[in-house]
Amino acid sequence: MKNFFLLLLLIVGFITIASGQREQMVINDKWRFTYGYEVRKNVFTEINLPHTWNTKDALGGNVDYYRGLGNYERTLKVEESWKGKRLFVRFLGVNTVANVFVNGKHVGEHRGGYTAFAFEITDFVNYGEDNTLWIRVNNAPQLDIMPLVGDFNMYGGIYRDVELYITDTDLISLLDYGSKGVYLHQQEVSSSKARVNAVVKTLGYSESVVRLLVEDHSGNIILNKSVSVSPGKNQTGEVAIPFEMQAPRLWNGRKDPYLYTVRTQLIKQGNVVDEVVQPLGLRFFHVDPDKGFFLNGEHLQLKGVCRHQDRPELGNAVSYLHHAEDIAIMEEIGANAVRLSHYPQDPQVYRLLDEKGFVVWSEIPFVGPGGYRDKGFVNQASFKENGKQQLLEMIRQQINHPSIVMWGLFNELKEQGDNPVEYIKELHALSHSEDPSRITVAASNQGGALNTITDIIAWNKYYGWYGGNPSSIGTWADNQHKQMPSTPIGVSEYGAGASLYHQQEELIQPAPNSFWHPENWQTHFHEGHWVAIDQRPFLWGTFIWNLFDFGGAHRTEGEVPGKNDKGLVTFDRKDRKDAFYFYKANWNQTEPMVYVAERRIANRTKAAQTIKVYSNQKRVELWVNGKKVGTATGDYARFYFEVTLKPGMNEIIAKAGKELIDKIYINLQINY
């Protein structure tokens, strides 16, 4: 009779939201920080999270920036009313090793700096009292934790949010590799039908019901399905809820990033005691070695950028507003794909990318030395286990994000010494076992067996920066396609350094390791690359390195030490370099624009000049000192005008369409 009554409640939908449903709060405020070497009592710095201790030394270009222990301590008031509940603390990102203590007792350790993790603290707290939460963090290099090396800063600290959960004794699991405990496996998707298998993991002691609600974008419930779940070994449960949707509206990238919402509820004795909300974007894709990437059956040229997460004065301790600004800049340039290099990024980033319709490459920090000394792989059991742990964490935490179509397994590894080939095969198999619906990918910088393991492959190429000339990218791509005709190939990185303050009137290739990185060479580099790339549809995707300048303490080149200046946008996101506008004119067809290039070469010595303009319009007019010079049509959004400047200041105006105008001034300095 009891089961019948529960079934009746489920059918008619009269389920109350119990007071026992999970509470979630962010506990980023009122932390006390000390370096590991500080042992005096009551000596600390009051801080709020997110936080890193490397904002000055690493960002100041100190190659020996502090990599060691840091202590974070906070008072946590545990209410008397929480008795009978379960308490969990969840960290979204701590670099690199975190040991968690409550009231001086060790709760657990997490090893890896870029994925979330959670611990239950129910049995460690005192109710009705102030409790002490202490996190001991260590970002020192260790041979059994990825990454071993990298061309970016390994900022130490609790640099993402910390969350406290108060739940019923029965809940949807928070302890499965840091995930939310709900996994929406897309088994078959087309425009006519979608088959999804929802797997839900639970914790608890009671017979319960798991209910799955699928809502459309307007909040209408279009599917309601329930199954019973029983506690298994160690009070863990798991249920599968397969379901079908007829004629689904597809998540279709930037054109139509449509998202359903899935509410997974745990129901006990007629009450909803827990709920987890996840996105569902239905889509299908494949990669053809001759024709490139296809989304929902239509070819999609992946115009990609790479993104590091750090900022000046903040390091990696950035906020939602910073993530949102970065993605808005991706929209502005007209990109439709992003490689999140070289590690999983904040959950808010994936959510925003889902909503904006970007195709995403998400990767673990299995990073090789590239052109530097050191190694990225150590053939020992603890290192290999850590890599698999980080891969499982990334997949289980992000599996429901439709924007992600590929899991990245490595970047610039080498086969010398400890050879990673067999281990990469294990990672590849693990990825497909966990998530058969997505493909694996890697970023290589050499030939060899490394390039034949993942489903698709891409290379980091810098023709015209580290030797050669920009147009060579086309010759390389043709040769590589001929050598590997059945393998989809792409370009995972291409870029050149540039400073807004380094301007030259002539086009002269700089030495990459010098302190002179002129902006016009970066522009020349990217123009040559994009023209060659665009003419080769077999390239499944290409990714600019990098959309933003980023921190690299060991860098002693360019404008200032400690910065990789290959970004199209400055480190502080305030200025776009000329190459940014070249891509915007080629990629962004929804925002009319005109831009006079080389504007920062403000002082020139030759009267005869070629003025270059970028625009996504068909025709551009140029006016010099109030007189119309002419009208030009574009070549890859580039418009050229031959002009003669007068001595002194010259006004240059470009016009396109009815109202688009851009103006610069050039000072002609003639030495008689």
N, C-alpha and C positions, 0 to 999 in steps of 0.2 A: 504493500500500500504506500509506503514511504517513497519507494522508487517511482511508483506511478504518479504521485503528487509532484515529485521533482520533474518528471518528464512533462507533465501538464504545464508546469511553470515555464519550462524551456520553450514549449510550443507556442504558448500565448504571449510569451515575452515579459511576464510580470516578474522581473528579477530586480530586487532592490540593490542599491549600491551600499554595501555595508560600511560601517565606520571602520572596519578592519582593512579596507583597501589600502594599498601601499601609499605611503607618503614619501616624497622625494624632495630633498633640499640640497642646495649647493652651499658648501661650507668653505668658501674661499677667503673669508675675512678673519682678521685677528690671529694670524699665525706669528710665531716667534722663530726667527732664523739665527743660527750660528754656524760658522764653519766647523768642520770636524776637529780642527786643532784647538778650538776654544774650549777650555775645560773649566773656566771660572763660573761660579754660580751667578745667576741673575745678570749675565752679560749677553744681550741678544739685540737683534734688530726687529722691530715690529714691521711686518709686511702683510700684504694681501696677495693672494694667488690670482693669476699665474705668476710664476717667479723663476728666474734663473740667476745664479751667482756669477755668470760670465758676461755680463753686459759691458763691462769696461775692459777686461783683459783680452778676451777673445775678439771682441769687436774693435779693439785698439790695435790689432795686428800682432799681438804677443803670441808667438808660436808655442811658448811654454805656458799658455794660460792654465789656470787652476783646474786640474782634473783629480778630484779626491772626494772627501766626505763632506756632506752638509746635513745639518739637523733642522727639522721642521717640527715645531711643537704647538699644540693648540689645546685650549680647554674646551671640552665638549660636555654641555649640560644634558644629562640623560633624564628625561622626565619620569616621574613616578608612574604616570599613566601609560608609559610604554611597557610596563611589565606584562608578560604574556605575549609580547610581540617578538619579532626577530629583527635584528639590526645588522646592516651591511654597510661597509664603506667601499666606495668604488672610485678608482683613480683613472682619469682618462689619458694621462701621460706623465710619466716620471722617468727622467733620464739619469742613470741607466739601470742601476740596481736599487730597489726599494725594500727596506725591511720595516715592517709595521709593528708598532708596539701600542698596547692600550694599558694604561696604569702600570707601566713598566714590564708587562708580560708580552713576550713575542707572539704575534699572531700569524705572521707569514712573510714570505719573501717573494718578490717578482723580479725576474731578470730579463730586461729588454726595455728600450726607452720610447717606443712609438705606438704601443697598443695599450688598451685599457685592461684593468684587472680589478678584482673585487675580493674582499674577505668578509666572512661573517664575524661579527664582534659581540654577538649576543651574550656569550658566556664570559666575556672579559670586562663588562661594564658594571658599575654600581648605580642602581636606580635611585632617582631623587637626589643625585649628587653631581658635582663637577668631576668629570673624568679627564684624564690626560691622554691625548692622541699624539704619538711621537713617530715621525717618519725619518729614518736614517737613509740618506740618499748618497749614492756613490757613482760618479761618472768617470772613474779611472779606467784606463784601457784594461781589458781582460780578454784572455785568449779563448774563452768559451762563450762569448756573447757577441752576436752581430750588432753593429758592424765593427770589424777590426780596424778599418781605415776608411777614409773618405775625404773628398775634396770639399768639405763643409765642416762647420763647427759642431762639436759634440757638447752642446750647452748642458750643464748640469742643473737639476732642480725639479720641482713640481711645477711644470710649465703648462699644464692644462687643468681643467676643473677637477675638484674633488666633490663627490656626491655622497650624501648619507641617505639610506633607505630604511624606513620603518615599515615592516610588512606583517601580514598575518603569519601564523605558524605554517600555513600552506601557501605556496607562491609559485609563480613562473620563475624558473631558475635564474639567478644572477651569478652563478658560479661555474658556468660552462665557458671557459676560456675568455672570460670578460665580456661575453655577449649578453644580449637581452633574452636569450632562451627561446626565441621564435625564429624558425628558418623556413623561408618561402622558396621552395625549389621549383623553378619553372621547367617542367618536363617537356611540354610541347606548346608552342605558341604560333598562331597564325592570325590572319585578319578574321577568320571565321570561328576559331575556337582556341581556348587556352586551357591547358591542364596543369594544375599546380598541386604540389604535395607539401602541405604545411606540417612541419615537425615541431612539436612543442615539448620542452623539457621542464619538469616541475621538481620542486622540493616540498616535502611535507610528510604528514603522517596519516592523512585521511583519504577516504574515497571521495573523489571530486569529479567534476565535469569541466571539460575544456570547451568553451564556445568560441567559434570563429565568426566574426562579422566582417563582411567586405562592404565598404561604402564607396560610392562614386564621389566625384570631385565636389558635388553639392551636398554631400552628407547623407544621401539616401542609401539605405541598406539594401543591397542587391543580392546578398547571399548570407545565410544564417545556418551554421552547421555545428553540431555538438557531438562529443564522444566522451566516454568515461575514462578516468585515469586512476590507477591504483599505485600506491607507493611501492617501490621496488627496493632493491638493495641500497642500503645507506639512505633510505627515505627519498630516493630519486625516482622519478617517473618519466616516461616518454610516450607520446602518442603521435600518430600520423593522421592527418585530416586531409585526404585528397579531395579536390573539388575542381569543377569545370565552369568556365564562363563562355557563353556563346556570344559571337560577334563582339569581342572586346574592343574598346578603344585603345590603340597601341600607344606606348611611350615612343615618340618618334623624333628624338633628338631635339635640336634647336627649333625645329618647325612646330612641334607639338609635344612638349614633355608632360604628357598626361599621366597623372598619378591617382591610383585608387588608394584607399586607406584600409588597412587590416587591423581590426581590434581583436586581440586574443584575450579572453576572459577566463579566469579560474573561478568556478562556482562551487560553493560548499554549503550544503543545507539550504539551498535556495538563494543564497546571497553571493554577490560578486565580491570576492575577497582580494582579487588582484586583476590587473589589466596592463597589457603591453600594446602599444600602438606602433605599427611599422608601415613603411611605404610599400606599395606594389605597383611597379611599372612594367607592363607586359610588352615584351619586344623579342625579336629574333634577329640573328645576325650570322654572317659567315664571311670568310676572307678567301678570295680567289687569287692564286699566284700571278695571274695575268691581268686581272681587272680590279684588284684592290678590295676595299672593305664595302660590305653591303649591310644596311640596316633595314629590317622589315622588307627585304626583297629589292630595295632600291640602292643603287651605288651612292656612296657618300665619301667624298674626298676628305680625309681627316686632316684638317688644318690645325695642327697641335702646337701647344706651348708646354714647357716644363715649369714647375713651380717649387721653389723652396719656401719654407714657412716663416723665415726670420725677418726681423726689422732692425734698423739702427736704434740703439738705446734700449731695445727690448729683447733682442735675441729671439729665442723661440717662444717667449712668454707673451704671446699675442692673444687678442680677444676676438670675439665674434665679429665686431665691426671691421677689424683688419682682414679677416677672411672674406667678408662680404665685399669689401673694397677691391680685393684682388680679383674676385670673380667678376665684379662689375667691369674691371679693366679688361679681363678676358672677353667679355661681351663687346666692349668698345672696339677692340682690335678686330673682332669678327672671327675669332677662333671657334671651333666646334669640338675640340678634343684637348685633353690635358693629361700629361704624365705627372703624377704626384711623386716627385723624386726627393730622396731615394728611400722613402719610408712611408708607412701609413700615416695619414694626417688626421686632424681633428674630426670627430664625427660630424660637427657642424659643416665642415667643408663638403663632405659627401652629400649631406642633405641639400645644401645649396646647389651642388652640381646636378643632383637629380631634378630639382625644380627648374633649373635653367636649361637642361637638355644637353649637357656636355657628355661626350663619350670619354670614359676614364680608364686610364692604365694605373692600377694601384700595385705597389711593389713592396717586398720586404727589403730590409737594409743589408742585403748580401752584396757588399760592395768590394770590388777589387782595387788594387793600387793605381790602376790606369797608367799614367806616365810617371808615377812616383815610385820610390823605394817602399818596400813593405809587402804584405800579402793579405789577401782577403779570405783565405780558407786555411784552416788547420784541421788535419785529419785526425781528430780525436772525438770520442763518443759524446763528450759533454757539449762541444761546439755544435755537432750535428743535431743533437737533441734540441738545443736552444733554437737553431734555425727552424726546425719543424714546429716547435712551440710557437714561434713568431708567425709562421705561415698559417697555422691553425687559428691563432688569435685574429689575424687579419681577415681570414675568410669568414669565420663564424661571426665576427663583429660587423662585417660590412656586406654580408651575402645578400641582404634584401635591397641593396641600392641598385636600381636599374641602370644608372649611369656607368657602373663598372662593367666592362665587357672582357677584361683580361687581367690576369694575375701575373705580376712581374716577379721573376725568380732570381735574377742576378743582374749586376752591372759591372762591366769591365773586369771580369775575372781572368786569371791566367792559368795555363795548364802546367807551368813549370813548378817544380817542387811538389808539394802536396797537390795532387791533381783532383779538381772538384767534379770531374765529369760524372762519375758514378753517383756521387751525392746529389748532383742536380737532377739526375734521373729519378732518384728517390723523391725529391721535392716535386717534380713533375707528376709522378704517380700519385703522391699524396694530394696534390691540388685537384686532380681529376676524381679521386676517390671522394673528397669532400664536396666538390662542386663540379659535376659533369657538364653543367650548362655553359661554363665559361672556358676560354682558351688560355693557354699559358704563353708568356712572352719573355724575352730577355733583351738586354742591351749589351752588345758585344763591341769590341774595338780591335778584333783580330780574326784570323781564320782558325780552323780547327774543329774538333768534335764538339766543342761547346755550342756551336751554332746549329746543331742538328737535333737537339733534344726537345726544345719547346715547340709548341704548335706553330708559332710564327716567330720570326726573329727580326731584330733591327740592329743598326750599327750607329755608334757615335762617330761622326765624321766632321772634320774641321778643315776642309780644303780651303786654302787662302788665309788660314790663320796659323796653324802649325804646319807650314810648308804648302807648296802647291798654289793653285789659283782657284777661285770660287767655281768656275765652270766645270772643273774636274769632277764635281759631284755627279754630273750626268754620265760621264764616261765610266766612273766607278759603278754606278747603279746598273748601267747596261751590261757591264762585264759580270757583275754579281748575279744578275737575273739570268744570264746565259749559263753561269756555272751551277745555279740552283734553280732550275726552271720549275720544279714542282713545290718549291717552298715560298710562301709569302714573305717578302722582304720589305723593310721600311727603314726610316732614319730616326733614331731615338734621340739624337742630339746633333745640332749644328749651330754654331754661333761664333762671334768674335767680340773682343773687348772694345769698349768705347767710353770716353769721358766727355762730358759736355764742355769741359774746360780745355780740351785738347783739340785745337782747330788748325787745319792746314789748307792753304789755297790749292796746292797740287795734290794729286792722288798718289800717295807713296805708302807702300806696305810697311807697317811697323814690325819690330821684333816683339813677339807676344810676351816675352819675359822682361820687357823694358818698362820704364815708367812713362812711355809715350804711347797712348792708345787713342789716336785721332778718330773722331766721330765719323768722318766721311769714309774711312776704310770699312768700318762696320756696315755702313749703308751699302757700299759697293759689294761687300761680301754677301749680304742678304739678297740684294737684287739678283746677283748671279745665281745664287742657290735656288731662289723661288722660281725663276724662269725655267731652270733645268728640271726642278721637281715637278712643276705643273705640267710639263710635257711628257711625263712618265706615269701613266695611270696604274702601272703594275705596282708602284710603291703603295703599300696598304695604308701607310700613315707616316707623317713626318712631324717632328717636334722641335721647336726652336729652343735652344739653350742660351739664355733662359729668359723668361718674360721679365724677371726682376733681377737687379743686382742682388748679391747675397754675401753673407759673411764667410770668409775662409782665412783663418788666422795665419796660415803658412804662406799666403799669397804676398809676394813682394814685387808687385808690378802695377802698372796703371796709375791712376790718380793718387791713391793712398794705399799703404799696406793694409792687409787684412780684409780685402774685399775682392770678390770676383765680379768684374764689371761687364760681363757679357750680356747683361740684361738689356731689354729694349726700353725698360723703365727704370728710373733711378731707385736706389735702395729705399729711399723714403717715400716712394710712389708719387712724388710731386711733379716730376718732369718726364715727358716722353721723348726719347731720342728720335732722330730722323727716321731710322729704320722702322720704328713703330708705325709711323704714318704711311710708309710704303706698304706695309702689310694691311693696315686699315683700309687703304684705298683699294687694295686687291681683294680683301676678304669681306669687308663690311659693306654690303650693298643696300642696307636699310637706313643708314644714316648718311645723307649727302655731305660731302666734305671736299675742301680744297686746302692745300698746304704747300707753302713755298719752302723747299728744302734748303739745307745748308745756310740757314739764317744766322747761325752762330759764327759763321765766318764773316764777321761784321766789317772787318777792315781788309781791303783787297788792294792789290798793287797793279792790276792790269785792267785797262779800260774795256777790252773785249772780254765778255763773260758769257758763259752758258748758264742760263737760269733754269733750274729744274723744279717742276711742280708735281705734286701728287694729288690725284683726284679720282673719285669713283664716278665722275660725270664723263659724258662723251667728248665734250669740247671744253677748252680752257682759253680764256683771253689773258694776255699779259699787258700791263700798263707800266711804263717807266717814266717817272717825273711828269705825270699827267698826260702822257701821250700813249696811245695804243700801239703796241709793237706788233701784235698779230694774234691769230687764233690757231691753236694746235689740237690735233687728235692724239690720243694716248697710245702708248705701247706698254702693256702691263702697268697701267695707271700712272705712267710717267709721261710728262709733257715737257718738251725742251724748247727753249727760246734763245736765240742769239741776240745779244744786246750790246750796246756801247754805253758805258757809264761816263758821266761827267766827273771832273775832280770835285772832291768833297762829298756831301751826303746825297744819296739817291733813294728815292721812294719807289719801291717795287710792289705792285698790286696784282694779284691773280684773282680772276673772276670766273665763276662757273655757275651754270644754271641762272635762275632769276635773282637770287639773293646771296649766293655764296661768295664771300670775299676774304682774302687773306693778305696781310700787308707786312712787309719787312723794310728795313733800311740798311743800305750798304754804303760804307764810307770808302771812297776811292782815294788812296794815298799814292801820289806820284812823286817819286824822287827825281828831281832834275839834276 
